Amino acid sequence: MKHSKRKGYLVERKIRSLLNKNGWTTIRSGGSFGLADLVCLWKGKCILIQVKSTRKNIIYTPNVPIEIQGFPLYVVVDFGYGNIRVFKPSRKASKEEGIPLNEFLKNIQKEQR
């Protein structure tokens, strides 16, 4: 496996594990070159996640839709050192913006109650 693909797989696995620990059922889009890497289900709610990682302060994510087939799509970026942030799709994301993953999960689960 090439280094970049392996790195991407490991980050997806890390995000998936964190979601599972918070009660989500996650399905990985195997070898996905599409827009969603993970399909995430929790108490009747379905969200789609595109996983990215970088050590830089900014990552560019052009041409990412806000939803697919009516399901919301979020971009989850692992900036390293435990700084995992969630963004609504936009052209760029920085490590100072977005919502920490744990906070995002609490908020989205609160909405569902």
GUBABA-938216 format. One record per residue: residue in one letter; z, y negated, x of N, C-alpha, C in turn. Coordinates in steps of 0.02 Angstrom, whole numbers, padded with zeros to 5 digits, always signed. Layout:
! residues N
AZYXZYXZYX
...
This chain:
! residues 113
M+00000+00059+00043+00000+00000+00000+00000-00062+00045
K-00044-00109+00029-00046-00170+00069+00019-00208+00061
H+00036-00247+00113+00100-00284+00114+00108-00329+00053
S+00056-00368+00035+00063-00415-00021+00072-00378-00088
K+00037-00321-00097+00046-00282-00158+00115-00251-00161
R+00138-00226-00104+00205-00196-00102+00258-00249-00117
K+00251-00308-00087+00298-00362-00099+00300-00380-00174
G+00241-00385-00204+00237-00401-00275+00270-00347-00317
Y+00258-00284-00300+00289-00229-00336+00365-00231-00331
L+00390-00245-00271+00463-00247-00262+00495-00303-00301
V+00462-00361-00304+00489-00417-00343+00487-00401-00417
E+00433-00371-00441+00429-00350-00511+00486-00301-00527
R+00497-00255-00482+00551-00206-00492+00619-00239-00495
K+00630-00289-00452+00693-00326-00451+00704-00363-00517
I+00652-00398-00541+00657-00436-00604+00667-00387-00662
R+00631-00332-00661+00637-00282-00713+00708-00254-00716
S+00737-00241-00658+00805-00215-00655+00855-00265-00683
L+00847-00329-00667+00892-00381-00693+00886-00386-00769
L+00825-00381-00795+00816-00383-00868+00848-00322-00901
N+00837-00264-00872+00867-00202-00900+00943-00206-00901
K+00973-00234-00849+01046-00241-00847+01072-00288-00902
N+01028-00332-00926+01047-00379-00979+01026-00354-01048
G+01010-00289-01053+00996-00260-01119+00924-00259-01140
W+00878-00282-01099+00807-00283-01116+00775-00216-01100
T+00726-00197-01139+00683-00140-01123+00620-00171-01092
T+00601-00147-01034+00544-00177-01000+00491-00124-00987
I+00429-00144-00993+00372-00101-00979+00328-00138-00929
R+00315-00105-00874+00274-00134-00822+00201-00120-00837
S+00159-00171-00832+00087-00162-00838+00062-00136-00771
G+00059-00071-00764+00043-00039-00700-00020-00066-00667
G-00012-00088-00605-00069-00114-00566-00103-00172-00600
S-00064-00210-00636-00094-00263-00677-00125-00318-00635
F-00186-00333-00653-00218-00392-00626-00229-00441-00684
G-00195-00427-00739-00199-00470-00798-00147-00524-00794
L-00133-00555-00850-00087-00612-00851-00014-00592-00856
A+00001-00535-00888+00071-00515-00896+00086-00455-00852
D+00139-00460-00812+00160-00405-00770+00210-00360-00807
L+00251-00392-00850+00303-00356-00887+00300-00373-00960
V+00309-00322-01002+00319-00331-01073+00392-00317-01085
C+00428-00365-01115+00501-00361-01121+00522-00363-01194
L+00563-00315-01214+00585-00308-01284+00660-00311-01288
W+00685-00348-01339+00757-00352-01350+00769-00368-01423
K+00799-00322-01460+00817-00331-01530+00761-00362-01572
G+00702-00333-01568+00645-00356-01608+00608-00414-01578
K+00630-00440-01522+00596-00495-01489+00553-00467-01432
C+00494-00495-01424+00449-00474-01371+00426-00535-01332
I+00435-00533-01266+00408-00586-01223+00369-00553-01167
L+00322-00591-01140+00281-00569-01084+00300-00609-01022
I+00300-00575-00965+00320-00609-00904+00268-00597-00849
Q+00250-00651-00815+00211-00647-00754+00259-00660-00697
V+00262-00614-00649+00310-00618-00594+00274-00644-00531
K+00305-00692-00498+00279-00721-00436+00336-00724-00385
S+00319-00728-00321+00370-00739-00270+00340-00782-00215
T+00384-00821-00185+00363-00864-00129+00426-00887-00092
R+00417-00905-00030+00471-00935+00009+00462-01011+00013
K+00406-01034-00014+00391-01106-00014+00428-01141-00071
N+00428-01207-00070+00462-01246-00122+00422-01250-00187
I+00356-01241-00182+00312-01248-00240+00264-01189-00242
I+00250-01166-00303+00199-01115-00312+00151-01139-00366
Y+00087-01127-00356+00036-01148-00403+00015-01089-00446
T+00014-01100-00512-00004-01048-00560-00055-01076-00610
P-00116-01087-00588-00166-01116-00633-00190-01065-00685
N-00214-01091-00740-00247-01051-00792-00203-00997-00823
V-00140-01011-00832-00095-00964-00865-00083-00989-00936
P-00101-00949-00987-00090-00972-01056-00016-00972-01075
I+00001-01008-01127+00070-01013-01151+00090-00950-01189
E+00041-00918-01220+00055-00856-01257-00007-00811-01255
I+00005-00747-01268-00049-00698-01273-00039-00659-01337
Q-00088-00661-01380-00085-00626-01444-00023-00645-01484
G-00001-00707-01478+00057-00731-01516+00124-00720-01483
F+00125-00686-01426+00187-00674-01390+00194-00725-01334
P+00254-00756-01326+00262-00806-01274+00258-00775-01204
L+00226-00812-01158+00221-00791-01089+00262-00838-01046
Y+00301-00810-01001+00342-00849-00954+00323-00828-00884
V+00330-00875-00838+00320-00861-00767+00388-00859-00735
V+00404-00803-00703+00468-00794-00668+00452-00793-00593
V+00483-00840-00557+00469-00847-00485+00532-00833-00445
D+00525-00787-00398+00580-00773-00351+00566-00815-00289
F+00606-00868-00280+00598-00913-00223+00638-00887-00163
G+00672-00830-00171+00711-00800-00117+00783-00822-00119
Y+00824-00784-00085+00895-00799-00079+00930-00806-00147
G+00909-00765-00196+00941-00765-00262+00918-00820-00308
N+00871-00861-00286+00846-00916-00328+00786-00892-00369
I+00801-00862-00428+00749-00838-00473+00748-00885-00533
R+00690-00915-00544+00685-00966-00597+00630-00948-00646
V+00639-00970-00708+00592-00956-00762+00559-01021-00784
F+00494-01017-00794+00454-01076-00813+00409-01059-00872
K+00396-01109-00913+00341-01104-00959+00279-01114-00917
P+00224-01081-00933+00165-01087-00891+00142-01159-00881
S+00128-01177-00819+00101-01242-00802+00062-01234-00737
R+00034-01287-00712-00007-01282-00652+00034-01270-00589
K+00096-01295-00588+00138-01283-00529+00211-01279-00549
A+00249-01246-00507+00321-01238-00519+00357-01249-00453
S+00414-01282-00456+00452-01293-00394+00522-01263-00402
K+00553-01249-00346+00619-01216-00348+00673-01259-00378
E+00662-01325-00386+00712-01368-00417+00703-01372-00492
E+00647-01347-00518+00633-01351-00589+00645-01283-00621
G+00629-01278-00684+00638-01214-00719+00711-01200-00734
I+00722-01140-00759+00789-01119-00778+00806-01056-00738
P+00868-01053-00712+00888-00990-00678+00880-00931-00726
L+00860-00874-00701+00847-00816-00743+00906-00797-00787
N+00966-00796-00761+01025-00777-00801+01035-00825-00859
E+01026-00889-00847+01034-00940-00900+00979-00931-00952
F+00918-00918-00931+00862-00907-00976+00877-00848-01023
L+00902-00793-00994+00917-00734-01034+00971-00748-01086
K+01023-00785-01066+01076-00803-01114+01048-00845-01170
N+01006-00894-01154+00978-00939-01204+00932-00902-01253
I+00889-00859-01227+00841-00825-01270+00876-00773-01314
Q+00931-00743-01288+00968-00695-01329+01009-00731-01382
K+01032-00792-01368+01068-00832-01417+01022-00850-01476
E+00960-00867-01460+00910-00886-01512+00901-00829-01562
Q+00906-00768-01538+00891-00710-01579+00949-00691-01626
R+01010-00714-01611+01068-00695-01652+01070-00729-01718
